Amino acid sequence: MTFYTGTQFPEEYRNDAFLVMRGSWNRKPPSGYEVVRIAFQDGKPVAFEPFLTGFLIEQEDGAHGMFGRPVGLAAMPAGSLLVGDDTNGVIYRIAYGQPDEPVAERDSDE
C-alpha cells in the first residue's frame, strides 16, 4: 500500500491510498488480482474503487484464470506508480499524461 503524494495524476488522487489485492488462491470464485484506490477526504477514507484490473479472467465455461498477480506497489518521484507482478516477473508503470521520468525498456532478447 502507498499513499499518493505525486503531482502527475489529477489533484483528486493526491493523498489517496493505492492498495494491491494480490489475489486468492483458494476461493471460488477467486477475488483480488487488482490494485484499488482508497479515496480520502479530510484524512478519512470515503471511497474504495478498482484502479487497475484485468488480471483475473473469466473463461467461457465459467472457470477462472489469471493473466498475472500484482504483488507490490511503489510511487516514483515524478508521480507514476509501479506495480510488481510475480507471475510474469515484470513491473508495470502506470503514468498519467506525458511523464518526465525515464522509462526502462525490456531487453529484446528475453
Long-range contacts (C-beta under 8 A, 24 or more apart in sequence): 1-73, 2-73, 2-74, 2-75, 2-81, 4-75, 4-81, 5-75, 6-75, 6-76, 6-77, 6-78, 6-79, 6-80, 7-79, 8-78, 8-79, 8-80, 8-95, 8-96, 8-97, 8-99, 9-79, 9-96, 10-96, 12-39, 13-37, 15-40, 16-40, 17-45, 18-51, 18-73, 18-75, 18-81, 19-73, 20-70, 20-71, 20-72, 20-73, 20-83, 21-70, 22-69, 22-70, 22-71, 23-55, 23-56, 23-66, 23-69, 23-70, 29-64, 30-56, 30-64, 30-66, 32-56, 33-66, 33-68, 33-69, 33-70, 34-70, 35-70, 35-73, 35-81, 35-83, 52-83, 52-92, 52-94, 55-85, 76-101, 77-101
